[in-house]
Amino acid sequence: MNGIGGRTIAEAQERISTAEYETWLRYRAKRGTLNLGMRVEWGASMLAALYANTNRGKSTPAYRQHDFAPHMDAPEISLEQAMEQWQ
């Protein structure tokens, strides 16, 4: 939990209530990870994709944000989308 409630899980379990824990879960679901490195990677990858797409050739497929973020999971695609890509 990145230091929320204490330095260890045991400290956090002693110090925060279930209601506060649920509040933090809702915050993370809405705002994303509290990991600073992941937030920096997300922002840098967004800028990298923007720059690459601005300077790519007309026949080059568009870059996506996850192409520049090694720790970010690629969005899942449907079976139909996968079949279109394989043809």
PyMOL Python script that loads the backbone (N, CA, C, O; Angstrom):
from pymol import cmd

cmd.read_pdbstr("""\
ATOM      1  N   MET A   1       0.825  -1.206   0.000  1.00  0.00           N
ATOM      2  CA  MET A   1       0.000   0.000   0.000  1.00  0.00           C
ATOM      3  C   MET A   1       0.859   1.255   0.000  1.00  0.00           C
ATOM      4  O   MET A   1       0.355   2.339   0.295  1.00  0.00           O
ATOM      5  N   ASN A   2       2.120   1.140  -0.318  1.00  0.00           N
ATOM      6  CA  ASN A   2       2.996   2.295  -0.484  1.00  0.00           C
ATOM      7  C   ASN A   2       3.035   3.208   0.732  1.00  0.00           C
ATOM      8  O   ASN A   2       2.973   4.429   0.592  1.00  0.00           O
ATOM      9  N   GLY A   3       3.136   2.637   1.907  1.00  0.00           N
ATOM     10  CA  GLY A   3       3.276   3.437   3.115  1.00  0.00           C
ATOM     11  C   GLY A   3       1.980   3.954   3.704  1.00  0.00           C
ATOM     12  O   GLY A   3       2.014   4.682   4.696  1.00  0.00           O
ATOM     13  N   ILE A   4       0.849   3.609   3.137  1.00  0.00           N
ATOM     14  CA  ILE A   4      -0.426   4.069   3.677  1.00  0.00           C
ATOM     15  C   ILE A   4      -0.706   3.289   4.951  1.00  0.00           C
ATOM     16  O   ILE A   4      -0.847   2.066   4.914  1.00  0.00           O
ATOM     17  N   GLY A   5      -0.786   3.970   6.053  1.00  0.00           N
ATOM     18  CA  GLY A   5      -1.100   3.331   7.321  1.00  0.00           C
ATOM     19  C   GLY A   5       0.093   2.791   8.074  1.00  0.00           C
ATOM     20  O   GLY A   5      -0.048   2.402   9.233  1.00  0.00           O
ATOM     21  N   GLY A   6       1.246   2.754   7.470  1.00  0.00           N
ATOM     22  CA  GLY A   6       2.434   2.241   8.148  1.00  0.00           C
ATOM     23  C   GLY A   6       3.480   1.766   7.159  1.00  0.00           C
ATOM     24  O   GLY A   6       3.257   1.741   5.949  1.00  0.00           O
ATOM     25  N   ARG A   7       4.629   1.389   7.708  1.00  0.00           N
ATOM     26  CA  ARG A   7       5.715   0.939   6.842  1.00  0.00           C
ATOM     27  C   ARG A   7       5.586  -0.522   6.456  1.00  0.00           C
ATOM     28  O   ARG A   7       6.187  -0.954   5.472  1.00  0.00           O
ATOM     29  N   THR A   8       4.826  -1.281   7.199  1.00  0.00           N
ATOM     30  CA  THR A   8       4.637  -2.699   6.892  1.00  0.00           C
ATOM     31  C   THR A   8       3.146  -3.002   6.816  1.00  0.00           C
ATOM     32  O   THR A   8       2.313  -2.195   7.228  1.00  0.00           O
ATOM     33  N   ILE A   9       2.829  -4.166   6.287  1.00  0.00           N
ATOM     34  CA  ILE A   9       1.421  -4.579   6.208  1.00  0.00           C
ATOM     35  C   ILE A   9       0.836  -4.728   7.601  1.00  0.00           C
ATOM     36  O   ILE A   9      -0.313  -4.357   7.839  1.00  0.00           O
ATOM     37  N   ALA A  10       1.626  -5.272   8.524  1.00  0.00           N
ATOM     38  CA  ALA A  10       1.144  -5.440   9.903  1.00  0.00           C
ATOM     39  C   ALA A  10       0.821  -4.087  10.533  1.00  0.00           C
ATOM     40  O   ALA A  10      -0.207  -3.947  11.197  1.00  0.00           O
ATOM     41  N   GLU A  11       1.685  -3.091  10.335  1.00  0.00           N
ATOM     42  CA  GLU A  11       1.410  -1.748  10.872  1.00  0.00           C
ATOM     43  C   GLU A  11       0.147  -1.175  10.251  1.00  0.00           C
ATOM     44  O   GLU A  11      -0.677  -0.588  10.952  1.00  0.00           O
ATOM     45  N   ALA A  12      -0.012  -1.338   8.954  1.00  0.00           N
ATOM     46  CA  ALA A  12      -1.201  -0.807   8.284  1.00  0.00           C
ATOM     47  C   ALA A  12      -2.466  -1.467   8.816  1.00  0.00           C
ATOM     48  O   ALA A  12      -3.478  -0.796   9.017  1.00  0.00           O
ATOM     49  N   GLN A  13      -2.416  -2.778   9.047  1.00  0.00           N
ATOM     50  CA  GLN A  13      -3.587  -3.483   9.571  1.00  0.00           C
ATOM     51  C   GLN A  13      -3.946  -2.995  10.966  1.00  0.00           C
ATOM     52  O   GLN A  13      -5.123  -2.968  11.325  1.00  0.00           O
ATOM     53  N   GLU A  14      -2.951  -2.610  11.756  1.00  0.00           N
ATOM     54  CA  GLU A  14      -3.213  -2.094  13.102  1.00  0.00           C
ATOM     55  C   GLU A  14      -3.730  -0.662  13.076  1.00  0.00           C
ATOM     56  O   GLU A  14      -4.542  -0.284  13.921  1.00  0.00           O
ATOM     57  N   ARG A  15      -3.271   0.139  12.119  1.00  0.00           N
ATOM     58  CA  ARG A  15      -3.506   1.583  12.164  1.00  0.00           C
ATOM     59  C   ARG A  15      -4.704   2.092  11.375  1.00  0.00           C
ATOM     60  O   ARG A  15      -5.271   3.123  11.735  1.00  0.00           O
ATOM     61  N   ILE A  16      -5.107   1.410  10.318  1.00  0.00           N
ATOM     62  CA  ILE A  16      -6.224   1.957   9.537  1.00  0.00           C
ATOM     63  C   ILE A  16      -7.456   1.061   9.658  1.00  0.00           C
ATOM     64  O   ILE A  16      -7.363  -0.158   9.807  1.00  0.00           O
ATOM     65  N   SER A  17      -8.587   1.705   9.589  1.00  0.00           N
ATOM     66  CA  SER A  17      -9.856   0.978   9.702  1.00  0.00           C
ATOM     67  C   SER A  17     -10.228   0.364   8.352  1.00  0.00           C
ATOM     68  O   SER A  17      -9.640   0.678   7.317  1.00  0.00           O
ATOM     69  N   THR A  18     -11.205  -0.505   8.398  1.00  0.00           N
ATOM     70  CA  THR A  18     -11.701  -1.114   7.165  1.00  0.00           C
ATOM     71  C   THR A  18     -12.291  -0.050   6.249  1.00  0.00           C
ATOM     72  O   THR A  18     -12.127  -0.118   5.030  1.00  0.00           O
ATOM     73  N   ALA A  19     -12.975   0.932   6.827  1.00  0.00           N
ATOM     74  CA  ALA A  19     -13.568   2.008   6.023  1.00  0.00           C
ATOM     75  C   ALA A  19     -12.486   2.815   5.309  1.00  0.00           C
ATOM     76  O   ALA A  19     -12.638   3.147   4.133  1.00  0.00           O
ATOM     77  N   GLU A  20     -11.392   3.135   6.011  1.00  0.00           N
ATOM     78  CA  GLU A  20     -10.312   3.891   5.374  1.00  0.00           C
ATOM     79  C   GLU A  20      -9.643   3.058   4.281  1.00  0.00           C
ATOM     80  O   GLU A  20      -9.306   3.575   3.216  1.00  0.00           O
ATOM     81  N   TYR A  21      -9.457   1.779   4.549  1.00  0.00           N
ATOM     82  CA  TYR A  21      -8.871   0.884   3.549  1.00  0.00           C
ATOM     83  C   TYR A  21      -9.733   0.859   2.284  1.00  0.00           C
ATOM     84  O   TYR A  21      -9.211   0.921   1.171  1.00  0.00           O
ATOM     85  N   GLU A  22     -11.046   0.769   2.460  1.00  0.00           N
ATOM     86  CA  GLU A  22     -11.950   0.762   1.310  1.00  0.00           C
ATOM     87  C   GLU A  22     -11.912   2.090   0.564  1.00  0.00           C
ATOM     88  O   GLU A  22     -12.054   2.118  -0.658  1.00  0.00           O
ATOM     89  N   THR A  23     -11.720   3.191   1.289  1.00  0.00           N
ATOM     90  CA  THR A  23     -11.578   4.496   0.648  1.00  0.00           C
ATOM     91  C   THR A  23     -10.341   4.518  -0.242  1.00  0.00           C
ATOM     92  O   THR A  23     -10.391   5.004  -1.372  1.00  0.00           O
ATOM     93  N   TRP A  24      -9.228   3.989   0.272  1.00  0.00           N
ATOM     94  CA  TRP A  24      -7.995   3.924  -0.523  1.00  0.00           C
ATOM     95  C   TRP A  24      -8.183   3.024  -1.742  1.00  0.00           C
ATOM     96  O   TRP A  24      -7.664   3.333  -2.815  1.00  0.00           O
ATOM     97  N   LEU A  25      -8.909   1.922  -1.601  1.00  0.00           N
ATOM     98  CA  LEU A  25      -9.167   1.048  -2.747  1.00  0.00           C
ATOM     99  C   LEU A  25      -9.948   1.781  -3.831  1.00  0.00           C
ATOM    100  O   LEU A  25      -9.638   1.650  -5.015  1.00  0.00           O
ATOM    101  N   ARG A  26     -10.960   2.552  -3.436  1.00  0.00           N
ATOM    102  CA  ARG A  26     -11.736   3.331  -4.408  1.00  0.00           C
ATOM    103  C   ARG A  26     -10.865   4.393  -5.070  1.00  0.00           C
ATOM    104  O   ARG A  26     -10.978   4.633  -6.272  1.00  0.00           O
ATOM    105  N   TYR A  27      -9.992   5.031  -4.283  1.00  0.00           N
ATOM    106  CA  TYR A  27      -9.082   6.037  -4.834  1.00  0.00           C
ATOM    107  C   TYR A  27      -8.183   5.410  -5.897  1.00  0.00           C
ATOM    108  O   TYR A  27      -8.024   5.959  -6.988  1.00  0.00           O
ATOM    109  N   ARG A  28      -7.599   4.259  -5.573  1.00  0.00           N
ATOM    110  CA  ARG A  28      -6.702   3.595  -6.532  1.00  0.00           C
ATOM    111  C   ARG A  28      -7.460   3.144  -7.773  1.00  0.00           C
ATOM    112  O   ARG A  28      -6.923   3.209  -8.878  1.00  0.00           O
ATOM    113  N   ALA A  29      -8.691   2.691  -7.612  1.00  0.00           N
ATOM    114  CA  ALA A  29      -9.487   2.271  -8.766  1.00  0.00           C
ATOM    115  C   ALA A  29      -9.765   3.457  -9.684  1.00  0.00           C
ATOM    116  O   ALA A  29      -9.793   3.308 -10.905  1.00  0.00           O
ATOM    117  N   LYS A  30      -9.970   4.633  -9.096  1.00  0.00           N
ATOM    118  CA  LYS A  30     -10.279   5.824  -9.886  1.00  0.00           C
ATOM    119  C   LYS A  30      -9.029   6.497 -10.436  1.00  0.00           C
ATOM    120  O   LYS A  30      -9.011   6.899 -11.599  1.00  0.00           O
ATOM    121  N   ARG A  31      -7.985   6.626  -9.622  1.00  0.00           N
ATOM    122  CA  ARG A  31      -6.796   7.404  -9.982  1.00  0.00           C
ATOM    123  C   ARG A  31      -5.596   6.584 -10.420  1.00  0.00           C
ATOM    124  O   ARG A  31      -4.634   7.140 -10.950  1.00  0.00           O
ATOM    125  N   GLY A  32      -5.628   5.280 -10.212  1.00  0.00           N
ATOM    126  CA  GLY A  32      -4.502   4.449 -10.624  1.00  0.00           C
ATOM    127  C   GLY A  32      -3.499   4.231  -9.508  1.00  0.00           C
ATOM    128  O   GLY A  32      -3.748   4.562  -8.349  1.00  0.00           O
ATOM    129  N   THR A  33      -2.386   3.679  -9.874  1.00  0.00           N
ATOM    130  CA  THR A  33      -1.371   3.283  -8.919  1.00  0.00           C
ATOM    131  C   THR A  33      -0.770   4.466  -8.165  1.00  0.00           C
ATOM    132  O   THR A  33      -0.757   5.593  -8.661  1.00  0.00           O
ATOM    133  N   LEU A  34      -0.283   4.195  -6.983  1.00  0.00           N
ATOM    134  CA  LEU A  34       0.423   5.206  -6.200  1.00  0.00           C
ATOM    135  C   LEU A  34       1.925   5.129  -6.449  1.00  0.00           C
ATOM    136  O   LEU A  34       2.684   5.924  -5.894  1.00  0.00           O
ATOM    137  N   ASN A  35       2.362   4.186  -7.273  1.00  0.00           N
ATOM    138  CA  ASN A  35       3.770   3.997  -7.581  1.00  0.00           C
ATOM    139  C   ASN A  35       4.246   5.143  -8.470  1.00  0.00           C
ATOM    140  O   ASN A  35       3.790   5.278  -9.606  1.00  0.00           O
ATOM    141  N   LEU A  36       5.152   5.961  -7.963  1.00  0.00           N
ATOM    142  CA  LEU A  36       5.626   7.128  -8.700  1.00  0.00           C
ATOM    143  C   LEU A  36       6.294   6.727 -10.011  1.00  0.00           C
ATOM    144  O   LEU A  36       6.112   7.393 -11.030  1.00  0.00           O
ATOM    145  N   GLY A  37       7.061   5.651  -9.991  1.00  0.00           N
ATOM    146  CA  GLY A  37       7.727   5.199 -11.211  1.00  0.00           C
ATOM    147  C   GLY A  37       6.744   4.854 -12.319  1.00  0.00           C
ATOM    148  O   GLY A  37       6.976   5.183 -13.482  1.00  0.00           O
ATOM    149  N   MET A  38       5.653   4.197 -11.966  1.00  0.00           N
ATOM    150  CA  MET A  38       4.642   3.850 -12.970  1.00  0.00           C
ATOM    151  C   MET A  38       3.937   5.094 -13.496  1.00  0.00           C
ATOM    152  O   MET A  38       3.601   5.167 -14.678  1.00  0.00           O
ATOM    153  N   ARG A  39       3.716   6.063 -12.628  1.00  0.00           N
ATOM    154  CA  ARG A  39       3.084   7.302 -13.080  1.00  0.00           C
ATOM    155  C   ARG A  39       3.992   8.061 -14.048  1.00  0.00           C
ATOM    156  O   ARG A  39       3.524   8.614 -15.043  1.00  0.00           O
ATOM    157  N   VAL A  40       5.295   8.083 -13.750  1.00  0.00           N
ATOM    158  CA  VAL A  40       6.256   8.737 -14.648  1.00  0.00           C
ATOM    159  C   VAL A  40       6.307   7.989 -15.976  1.00  0.00           C
ATOM    160  O   VAL A  40       6.310   8.606 -17.042  1.00  0.00           O
ATOM    161  N   GLU A  41       6.347   6.661 -15.911  1.00  0.00           N
ATOM    162  CA  GLU A  41       6.379   5.857 -17.139  1.00  0.00           C
ATOM    163  C   GLU A  41       5.133   6.104 -17.978  1.00  0.00           C
ATOM    164  O   GLU A  41       5.221   6.200 -19.202  1.00  0.00           O
ATOM    165  N   TRP A  42       3.985   6.207 -17.338  1.00  0.00           N
ATOM    166  CA  TRP A  42       2.740   6.447 -18.061  1.00  0.00           C
ATOM    167  C   TRP A  42       2.812   7.781 -18.808  1.00  0.00           C
ATOM    168  O   TRP A  42       2.481   7.851 -19.992  1.00  0.00           O
ATOM    169  N   GLY A  43       3.246   8.839 -18.115  1.00  0.00           N
ATOM    170  CA  GLY A  43       3.321  10.153 -18.746  1.00  0.00           C
ATOM    171  C   GLY A  43       4.362  10.210 -19.853  1.00  0.00           C
ATOM    172  O   GLY A  43       4.110  10.775 -20.918  1.00  0.00           O
ATOM    173  N   ALA A  44       5.533   9.625 -19.606  1.00  0.00           N
ATOM    174  CA  ALA A  44       6.595   9.632 -20.614  1.00  0.00           C
ATOM    175  C   ALA A  44       6.184   8.828 -21.844  1.00  0.00           C
ATOM    176  O   ALA A  44       6.485   9.223 -22.971  1.00  0.00           O
ATOM    177  N   SER A  45       5.504   7.710 -21.638  1.00  0.00           N
ATOM    178  CA  SER A  45       5.083   6.895 -22.779  1.00  0.00           C
ATOM    179  C   SER A  45       4.007   7.600 -23.597  1.00  0.00           C
ATOM    180  O   SER A  45       3.939   7.430 -24.815  1.00  0.00           O
ATOM    181  N   MET A  46       3.173   8.384 -22.939  1.00  0.00           N
ATOM    182  CA  MET A  46       2.161   9.141 -23.663  1.00  0.00           C
ATOM    183  C   MET A  46       2.833  10.187 -24.560  1.00  0.00           C
ATOM    184  O   MET A  46       2.451  10.357 -25.718  1.00  0.00           O
ATOM    185  N   LEU A  47       3.831  10.882 -24.021  1.00  0.00           N
ATOM    186  CA  LEU A  47       4.552  11.876 -24.818  1.00  0.00           C
ATOM    187  C   LEU A  47       5.343  11.219 -25.947  1.00  0.00           C
ATOM    188  O   LEU A  47       5.398  11.749 -27.057  1.00  0.00           O
ATOM    189  N   ALA A  48       5.955  10.066 -25.668  1.00  0.00           N
ATOM    190  CA  ALA A  48       6.723   9.364 -26.697  1.00  0.00           C
ATOM    191  C   ALA A  48       5.819   8.921 -27.844  1.00  0.00           C
ATOM    192  O   ALA A  48       6.196   9.044 -29.010  1.00  0.00           O
ATOM    193  N   ALA A  49       4.636   8.410 -27.528  1.00  0.00           N
ATOM    194  CA  ALA A  49       3.699   7.991 -28.571  1.00  0.00           C
ATOM    195  C   ALA A  49       3.228   9.194 -29.385  1.00  0.00           C
ATOM    196  O   ALA A  49       3.102   9.106 -30.607  1.00  0.00           O
ATOM    197  N   LEU A  50       2.972  10.297 -28.726  1.00  0.00           N
ATOM    198  CA  LEU A  50       2.560  11.514 -29.419  1.00  0.00           C
ATOM    199  C   LEU A  50       3.648  11.977 -30.381  1.00  0.00           C
ATOM    200  O   LEU A  50       3.366  12.296 -31.536  1.00  0.00           O
ATOM    201  N   TYR A  51       4.888  12.012 -29.905  1.00  0.00           N
ATOM    202  CA  TYR A  51       6.015  12.445 -30.735  1.00  0.00           C
ATOM    203  C   TYR A  51       6.221  11.491 -31.910  1.00  0.00           C
ATOM    204  O   TYR A  51       6.401  11.930 -33.046  1.00  0.00           O
ATOM    205  N   ALA A  52       6.196  10.184 -31.634  1.00  0.00           N
ATOM    206  CA  ALA A  52       6.411   9.194 -32.692  1.00  0.00           C
ATOM    207  C   ALA A  52       5.308   9.266 -33.746  1.00  0.00           C
ATOM    208  O   ALA A  52       5.586   9.143 -34.939  1.00  0.00           O
ATOM    209  N   ASN A  53       4.078   9.459 -33.325  1.00  0.00           N
ATOM    210  CA  ASN A  53       2.976   9.542 -34.284  1.00  0.00           C
ATOM    211  C   ASN A  53       3.028  10.823 -35.098  1.00  0.00           C
ATOM    212  O   ASN A  53       2.611  10.839 -36.256  1.00  0.00           O
ATOM    213  N   THR A  54       3.531  11.890 -34.511  1.00  0.00           N
ATOM    214  CA  THR A  54       3.675  13.146 -35.236  1.00  0.00           C
ATOM    215  C   THR A  54       4.711  13.020 -36.343  1.00  0.00           C
ATOM    216  O   THR A  54       4.577  13.650 -37.392  1.00  0.00           O
ATOM    217  N   ASN A  55       5.740  12.216 -36.119  1.00  0.00           N
ATOM    218  CA  ASN A  55       6.857  12.108 -37.060  1.00  0.00           C
ATOM    219  C   ASN A  55       6.887  10.802 -37.853  1.00  0.00           C
ATOM    220  O   ASN A  55       7.892  10.516 -38.503  1.00  0.00           O
ATOM    221  N   ARG A  56       5.839  10.015 -37.823  1.00  0.00           N
ATOM    222  CA  ARG A  56       5.842   8.746 -38.549  1.00  0.00           C
ATOM    223  C   ARG A  56       5.422   8.965 -39.998  1.00  0.00           C
ATOM    224  O   ARG A  56       4.789   9.965 -40.337  1.00  0.00           O
ATOM    225  N   GLY A  57       5.785   8.014 -40.833  1.00  0.00           N
ATOM    226  CA  GLY A  57       5.390   8.064 -42.236  1.00  0.00           C
ATOM    227  C   GLY A  57       3.932   7.698 -42.410  1.00  0.00           C
ATOM    228  O   GLY A  57       3.311   7.122 -41.517  1.00  0.00           O
ATOM    229  N   LYS A  58       3.398   8.035 -43.558  1.00  0.00           N
ATOM    230  CA  LYS A  58       1.979   7.774 -43.813  1.00  0.00           C
ATOM    231  C   LYS A  58       1.664   6.280 -43.857  1.00  0.00           C
ATOM    232  O   LYS A  58       0.558   5.873 -43.501  1.00  0.00           O
ATOM    233  N   SER A  59       2.619   5.462 -44.289  1.00  0.00           N
ATOM    234  CA  SER A  59       2.367   4.023 -44.386  1.00  0.00           C
ATOM    235  C   SER A  59       2.692   3.277 -43.092  1.00  0.00           C
ATOM    236  O   SER A  59       2.421   2.081 -42.982  1.00  0.00           O
ATOM    237  N   THR A  60       3.267   3.969 -42.121  1.00  0.00           N
ATOM    238  CA  THR A  60       3.616   3.346 -40.843  1.00  0.00           C
ATOM    239  C   THR A  60       2.383   3.306 -39.941  1.00  0.00           C
ATOM    240  O   THR A  60       1.694   4.316 -39.799  1.00  0.00           O
ATOM    241  N   PRO A  61       2.096   2.152 -39.330  1.00  0.00           N
ATOM    242  CA  PRO A  61       0.938   2.112 -38.419  1.00  0.00           C
ATOM    243  C   PRO A  61       1.154   3.008 -37.196  1.00  0.00           C
ATOM    244  O   PRO A  61       2.286   3.259 -36.784  1.00  0.00           O
ATOM    245  N   ALA A  62       0.069   3.471 -36.641  1.00  0.00           N
ATOM    246  CA  ALA A  62       0.150   4.377 -35.486  1.00  0.00           C
ATOM    247  C   ALA A  62       0.733   3.661 -34.277  1.00  0.00           C
ATOM    248  O   ALA A  62       0.445   2.491 -34.027  1.00  0.00           O
ATOM    249  N   TYR A  63       1.557   4.388 -33.534  1.00  0.00           N
ATOM    250  CA  TYR A  63       2.106   3.872 -32.285  1.00  0.00           C
ATOM    251  C   TYR A  63       1.071   4.060 -31.185  1.00  0.00           C
ATOM    252  O   TYR A  63       0.247   4.973 -31.236  1.00  0.00           O
ATOM    253  N   ARG A  64       1.128   3.185 -30.195  1.00  0.00           N
ATOM    254  CA  ARG A  64       0.235   3.294 -29.047  1.00  0.00           C
ATOM    255  C   ARG A  64       1.069   3.525 -27.797  1.00  0.00           C
ATOM    256  O   ARG A  64       2.267   3.242 -27.779  1.00  0.00           O
ATOM    257  N   GLN A  65       0.451   4.024 -26.788  1.00  0.00           N
ATOM    258  CA  GLN A  65       1.166   4.365 -25.562  1.00  0.00           C
ATOM    259  C   GLN A  65       1.896   3.164 -24.983  1.00  0.00           C
ATOM    260  O   GLN A  65       3.037   3.298 -24.542  1.00  0.00           O
ATOM    261  N   HIS A  66       1.276   2.011 -24.975  1.00  0.00           N
ATOM    262  CA  HIS A  66       1.926   0.848 -24.366  1.00  0.00           C
ATOM    263  C   HIS A  66       3.132   0.359 -25.174  1.00  0.00           C
ATOM    264  O   HIS A  66       3.906  -0.461 -24.679  1.00  0.00           O
ATOM    265  N   ASP A  67       3.307   0.851 -26.418  1.00  0.00           N
ATOM    266  CA  ASP A  67       4.505   0.515 -27.193  1.00  0.00           C
ATOM    267  C   ASP A  67       5.763   1.093 -26.545  1.00  0.00           C
ATOM    268  O   ASP A  67       6.864   0.596 -26.780  1.00  0.00           O
ATOM    269  N   PHE A  68       5.606   2.127 -25.738  1.00  0.00           N
ATOM    270  CA  PHE A  68       6.742   2.810 -25.122  1.00  0.00           C
ATOM    271  C   PHE A  68       6.806   2.620 -23.608  1.00  0.00           C
ATOM    272  O   PHE A  68       7.636   3.238 -22.942  1.00  0.00           O
ATOM    273  N   ALA A  69       5.955   1.789 -23.070  1.00  0.00           N
ATOM    274  CA  ALA A  69       5.908   1.567 -21.621  1.00  0.00           C
ATOM    275  C   ALA A  69       6.090   0.077 -21.335  1.00  0.00           C
ATOM    276  O   ALA A  69       5.124  -0.683 -21.407  1.00  0.00           O
ATOM    277  N   PRO A  70       7.306  -0.350 -21.014  1.00  0.00           N
ATOM    278  CA  PRO A  70       7.550  -1.780 -20.835  1.00  0.00           C
ATOM    279  C   PRO A  70       6.807  -2.408 -19.660  1.00  0.00           C
ATOM    280  O   PRO A  70       6.604  -3.622 -19.652  1.00  0.00           O
ATOM    281  N   HIS A  71       6.399  -1.623 -18.675  1.00  0.00           N
ATOM    282  CA  HIS A  71       5.718  -2.184 -17.508  1.00  0.00           C
ATOM    283  C   HIS A  71       4.199  -2.038 -17.580  1.00  0.00           C
ATOM    284  O   HIS A  71       3.493  -2.437 -16.654  1.00  0.00           O
ATOM    285  N   MET A  72       3.702  -1.476 -18.660  1.00  0.00           N
ATOM    286  CA  MET A  72       2.266  -1.272 -18.829  1.00  0.00           C
ATOM    287  C   MET A  72       1.710  -2.419 -19.674  1.00  0.00           C
ATOM    288  O   MET A  72       2.270  -2.750 -20.719  1.00  0.00           O
ATOM    289  N   ASP A  73       0.628  -3.013 -19.229  1.00  0.00           N
ATOM    290  CA  ASP A  73       0.006  -4.098 -19.983  1.00  0.00           C
ATOM    291  C   ASP A  73      -0.706  -3.544 -21.209  1.00  0.00           C
ATOM    292  O   ASP A  73      -1.368  -2.508 -21.141  1.00  0.00           O
ATOM    293  N   ALA A  74      -0.564  -4.240 -22.321  1.00  0.00           N
ATOM    294  CA  ALA A  74      -1.280  -3.852 -23.533  1.00  0.00           C
ATOM    295  C   ALA A  74      -2.768  -4.122 -23.335  1.00  0.00           C
ATOM    296  O   ALA A  74      -3.134  -5.094 -22.673  1.00  0.00           O
ATOM    297  N   PRO A  75      -3.624  -3.284 -23.894  1.00  0.00           N
ATOM    298  CA  PRO A  75      -5.057  -3.527 -23.753  1.00  0.00           C
ATOM    299  C   PRO A  75      -5.448  -4.833 -24.441  1.00  0.00           C
ATOM    300  O   PRO A  75      -4.890  -5.193 -25.477  1.00  0.00           O
ATOM    301  N   GLU A  76      -6.401  -5.525 -23.858  1.00  0.00           N
ATOM    302  CA  GLU A  76      -6.866  -6.778 -24.443  1.00  0.00           C
ATOM    303  C   GLU A  76      -7.693  -6.487 -25.686  1.00  0.00           C
ATOM    304  O   GLU A  76      -8.409  -5.487 -25.756  1.00  0.00           O
ATOM    305  N   ILE A  77      -7.582  -7.373 -26.661  1.00  0.00           N
ATOM    306  CA  ILE A  77      -8.356  -7.208 -27.885  1.00  0.00           C
ATOM    307  C   ILE A  77      -9.323  -8.379 -28.014  1.00  0.00           C
ATOM    308  O   ILE A  77      -9.122  -9.444 -27.429  1.00  0.00           O
ATOM    309  N   SER A  78     -10.367  -8.157 -28.787  1.00  0.00           N
ATOM    310  CA  SER A  78     -11.371  -9.205 -28.985  1.00  0.00           C
ATOM    311  C   SER A  78     -10.866 -10.215 -30.014  1.00  0.00           C
ATOM    312  O   SER A  78      -9.879  -9.970 -30.709  1.00  0.00           O
ATOM    313  N   LEU A  79     -11.537 -11.322 -30.098  1.00  0.00           N
ATOM    314  CA  LEU A  79     -11.195 -12.353 -31.070  1.00  0.00           C
ATOM    315  C   LEU A  79     -11.298 -11.802 -32.490  1.00  0.00           C
ATOM    316  O   LEU A  79     -10.448 -12.092 -33.332  1.00  0.00           O
ATOM    317  N   GLU A  80     -12.329 -11.012 -32.756  1.00  0.00           N
ATOM    318  CA  GLU A  80     -12.517 -10.439 -34.089  1.00  0.00           C
ATOM    319  C   GLU A  80     -11.366  -9.502 -34.452  1.00  0.00           C
ATOM    320  O   GLU A  80     -10.881  -9.525 -35.583  1.00  0.00           O
ATOM    321  N   GLN A  81     -10.930  -8.681 -33.501  1.00  0.00           N
ATOM    322  CA  GLN A  81      -9.808  -7.782 -33.757  1.00  0.00           C
ATOM    323  C   GLN A  81      -8.530  -8.567 -34.024  1.00  0.00           C
ATOM    324  O   GLN A  81      -7.750  -8.201 -34.904  1.00  0.00           O
ATOM    325  N   ALA A  82      -8.312  -9.629 -33.282  1.00  0.00           N
ATOM    326  CA  ALA A  82      -7.122 -10.456 -33.488  1.00  0.00           C
ATOM    327  C   ALA A  82      -7.148 -11.104 -34.865  1.00  0.00           C
ATOM    328  O   ALA A  82      -6.122 -11.161 -35.544  1.00  0.00           O
ATOM    329  N   MET A  83      -8.307 -11.589 -35.279  1.00  0.00           N
ATOM    330  CA  MET A  83      -8.413 -12.227 -36.594  1.00  0.00           C
ATOM    331  C   MET A  83      -8.157 -11.219 -37.710  1.00  0.00           C
ATOM    332  O   MET A  83      -7.552 -11.566 -38.725  1.00  0.00           O
ATOM    333  N   GLU A  84      -8.609  -9.973 -37.536  1.00  0.00           N
ATOM    334  CA  GLU A  84      -8.346  -8.931 -38.533  1.00  0.00           C
ATOM    335  C   GLU A  84      -6.856  -8.644 -38.642  1.00  0.00           C
ATOM    336  O   GLU A  84      -6.343  -8.441 -39.743  1.00  0.00           O
ATOM    337  N   GLN A  85      -6.155  -8.625 -37.511  1.00  0.00           N
ATOM    338  CA  GLN A  85      -4.722  -8.342 -37.517  1.00  0.00           C
ATOM    339  C   GLN A  85      -3.928  -9.471 -38.162  1.00  0.00           C
ATOM    340  O   GLN A  85      -2.874  -9.218 -38.745  1.00  0.00           O
ATOM    341  N   TRP A  86      -4.399 -10.694 -38.074  1.00  0.00           N
ATOM    342  CA  TRP A  86      -3.662 -11.843 -38.603  1.00  0.00           C
ATOM    343  C   TRP A  86      -3.823 -11.989 -40.111  1.00  0.00           C
ATOM    344  O   TRP A  86      -3.054 -12.719 -40.736  1.00  0.00           O
ATOM    345  N   GLN A  87      -4.788 -11.326 -40.703  1.00  0.00           N
ATOM    346  CA  GLN A  87      -5.020 -11.478 -42.147  1.00  0.00           C
ATOM    347  C   GLN A  87      -4.132 -10.585 -42.961  1.00  0.00           C
ATOM    348  O   GLN A  87      -4.205 -10.596 -44.190  1.00  0.00           O
TER     349      GLN A  87
END
""", "prot")
cmd.dss("prot")
cmd.show_as("cartoon", "prot")
cmd.util.cbc("prot")
cmd.orient("prot")
